[in-house]
Amino acid sequence: MKTKPRTSGQVVLVLQGGGALGAYQAGVFEALSNAGIEPDWVIGTSIGAINGALIADNTPSQCMPRLRKVYGELLLVLLRRQEPTYKTQNGDHFRSC
C-alpha cells in the first residue's frame, strides 16, 4: 500500500471544460492516484464536471476502470458518428457537408 504524500491543507483537483481535455484529465487523475495523492475536493466544469462526478462517486480502485470504460464507449460512439470520407477521381479525400 502506498503512503499518502504529506500535503499542507487540502488537495483540490480542478477540472476545466473542453471536450478533448476529458481524456487528459483522466490521465492526470491516474498519475496523482499512482503517486498516492487523493483529492479532498473535486471541482469541474462541463467535461470536467463529468470526470469529477466519476472520480467523486467511486473508490480509488474503481475510478480508473470506470473512467476507461466511459472513454472507451465514448470513442466508439464518436467513431460510429464520423461522417464517411469520399475519394475523388484524382485521389483527393473530402467529407460531405
N, C-alpha and C positions, 0 to 999 in steps of 0.2 A: 504494500500500500504506500502510495506517495504521501509525503508530508506536505501540507499546505505551506507555501512560502509566507514569510511574515510580511504583512502589509500594515501600514498605519491607516486607520479609518476603515472605510468600506470600499469594496471593489464594485464599480458600476460599469456595466457594459452598455454602451450607447450605440445603437444600430440605425443608420440612416436609410432613407428610401432610395429607390433607383433599382429597378428590377434585376439587372445583371449583377448588382452588388450582393444579392442574396446568397449566392453560392460562395462568394468570398467570405461573407460573414460567417457562414457555417465553418469554413476552414479556420478562421480566426478563433472561433469558439473552441474548435478541436485542439488547436495549438495551446490555448490557455488551459484547457482541461488536462492536456498531456503534461503541462508544466505544474499541475496541481492547483491552478488558480480557478476558483469558482466565484462567479459574481454574486454579490449580495442583492444587487438590483439589476434588472434588465429593462432598458427603455428603447423603444423603437418607433419609427415612422414608416408607413407603407410596407415594403417587403421586410424592413427591419422589425416592424411590429409582428409580422407573421413569424419570423425567426425567433423573436423574443418570446412569443407565446409558446412556441415549441420548446424552447430552452427552459422557460419557467415552469412548464407543465409536466416535465419529465425528469426523472432522476438522472444524474450524470451518466450512468451506464446505459440508459435508454435513449439519451438525447441524440448522439451521433447516428445510431441506426435509424432513428425516426427522421432526422434531417436528410440522411442519404436517401431514404425511401421517398420523401417528398420531392427532392430534386430529381431523382430518377424518374418518377412519374411525371413531373413537370416537363422534363426533357422529352419524354415520349409524346406527350400532348403537343408540344411545340413542333416536333418532327412531323407528326401527322398533319398539322395545320399548315405546314410550309407549302407555299404555292409551287406548283411544278415549274421547272426551268425548261424553256424550249430552245431548240437549236435551229439556227437559220441555215440556209443552203451553204453559206460561206463558212460555217462553223462557229459563228458568234453565238453566245448564250444570252438570253434575255428572259425576263419574267413578265407574266401578263400583268396588266394594270388593273 
